[in-house]
Amino acid sequence: MNNDTERQMRREKQILDAARPLFTRFGFDKTSVEDIAREAGISKGAIYLSFSSKQAMFDRLITMETEQLVQDLFDRLDHDPEGYTIFNVYRYSLTSLMQHPLLSALYTRNRAIMGNYMLRMADHAPPAMTFSFGEDFVRQFQKAGMIDPDVDTTALAYILVSMRYGLMRIHEIMPPPEDVGAIGHVMALMLGRAFGTEAGNQQAAKEALKALMTQGLSVLRKMNADPHKAGAKNAGDT
């Protein structure tokens, strides 16, 4: 890695480290490139040497949080003696999602944070939905023997996504407990007892989950690939 590349990477990190808390606190619409430049301690023009627009910065942060979530999920599952049970997959993914504010906002379509960025999602399912508990997840885990094969796939997927969505929005009407991890643990315990199985193919479950995550990341990276040259300011930046 040459010096120019290292400097570019450091500058990008400096910009993103400044942008993340601003987007999280004030939202996409109310955060300007000028705000980010001020917070990062660099000029507004320097921002455009790394990112073509405010949207490009937000895209990168969403992709980074998703990659971190996926890595964290597999690290936790690989180090848990019970492995890839529906119990563990649900609680660890829920806990990790709740620790990534921008990804959580995207998952729940929180307009206070997402603002006009949601227009970008008009023709796409929220990328975070790829990492939820849709029909593909339920079907693959049934094949691996980790979920009761007699359970209606569509109905269970709907229930799992609904519960997860509700847990991500419940803070709007009541404060969460101090131990946020306990929420995922109790919910996962309910699911494991209701729909889990005592014996399943752990390796098949891991491979299925990895395939689903890889596919989701590929779609996200393609959607968020910045097609503009650095310095090409997008409309809507302020």
Secondary structure in CASP SS format (residue, H / E / C, confidence):
PFRMAT SS
TARGET T0000
AUTHOR 0000-0000-0000
METHOD secondary structure of the structure
MODEL  1
M C 1.00
N C 1.00
N H 1.00
D H 1.00
T H 1.00
E H 1.00
R H 1.00
Q H 1.00
M H 1.00
R H 1.00
R H 1.00
E H 1.00
K H 1.00
Q H 1.00
I H 1.00
L H 1.00
D H 1.00
A H 1.00
A H 1.00
R H 1.00
P H 1.00
L H 1.00
F H 1.00
T H 1.00
R H 1.00
F H 1.00
G C 1.00
F C 1.00
D C 1.00
K C 1.00
T C 1.00
S C 1.00
V H 1.00
E H 1.00
D H 1.00
I H 1.00
A H 1.00
R H 1.00
E H 1.00
A H 1.00
G C 1.00
I C 1.00
S C 1.00
K H 1.00
G H 1.00
A H 1.00
I H 1.00
Y H 1.00
L H 1.00
S H 1.00
F C 1.00
S C 1.00
S C 1.00
K H 1.00
Q H 1.00
A H 1.00
M H 1.00
F H 1.00
D H 1.00
R H 1.00
L H 1.00
I H 1.00
T H 1.00
M H 1.00
E H 1.00
T H 1.00
E H 1.00
Q H 1.00
L H 1.00
V H 1.00
Q H 1.00
D H 1.00
L H 1.00
F H 1.00
D H 1.00
R H 1.00
L H 1.00
D H 1.00
H C 1.00
D C 1.00
P C 1.00
E C 1.00
G C 1.00
Y C 1.00
T C 1.00
I H 1.00
F H 1.00
N H 1.00
V H 1.00
Y H 1.00
R H 1.00
Y H 1.00
S H 1.00
L H 1.00
T H 1.00
S H 1.00
L H 1.00
M H 1.00
Q C 1.00
H C 1.00
P H 1.00
L H 1.00
L H 1.00
S H 1.00
A H 1.00
L H 1.00
Y H 1.00
T C 1.00
R C 1.00
N C 1.00
R H 1.00
A H 1.00
I H 1.00
M H 1.00
G H 1.00
N H 1.00
Y H 1.00
M H 1.00
L H 1.00
R H 1.00
M H 1.00
A C 1.00
D C 1.00
H C 1.00
A C 1.00
P C 1.00
P H 1.00
A H 1.00
M H 1.00
T H 1.00
F H 1.00
S C 1.00
F C 1.00
G C 1.00
E H 1.00
D H 1.00
F H 1.00
V H 1.00
R H 1.00
Q H 1.00
F H 1.00
Q H 1.00
K H 1.00
A C 1.00
G C 1.00
M C 1.00
I E 1.00
D C 1.00
P C 1.00
D C 1.00
V C 1.00
D C 1.00
T H 1.00
T H 1.00
A H 1.00
L H 1.00
A H 1.00
Y H 1.00
I H 1.00
L H 1.00
V H 1.00
S H 1.00
M H 1.00
R H 1.00
Y H 1.00
G H 1.00
L H 1.00
M H 1.00
R H 1.00
I H 1.00
H H 1.00
E H 1.00
I C 1.00
M C 1.00
P C 1.00
P C 1.00
P C 1.00
E C 1.00
D C 1.00
V H 1.00
G H 1.00
A H 1.00
I H 1.00
G H 1.00
H H 1.00
V H 1.00
M H 1.00
A H 1.00
L H 1.00
M H 1.00
L H 1.00
G H 1.00
R H 1.00
A H 1.00
F H 1.00
G E 1.00
T C 1.00
E C 1.00
A C 1.00
G C 1.00
N C 1.00
Q H 1.00
Q H 1.00
A H 1.00
A H 1.00
K H 1.00
E H 1.00
A H 1.00
L H 1.00
K H 1.00
A H 1.00
L H 1.00
M H 1.00
T H 1.00
Q H 1.00
G H 1.00
L H 1.00
S H 1.00
V H 1.00
L H 1.00
R H 1.00
K H 1.00
M H 1.00
N C 1.00
A C 1.00
D C 1.00
P C 1.00
H C 1.00
K C 1.00
A C 1.00
G C 1.00
A C 1.00
K C 1.00
N C 1.00
A C 1.00
G C 1.00
D C 1.00
T C 1.00
END
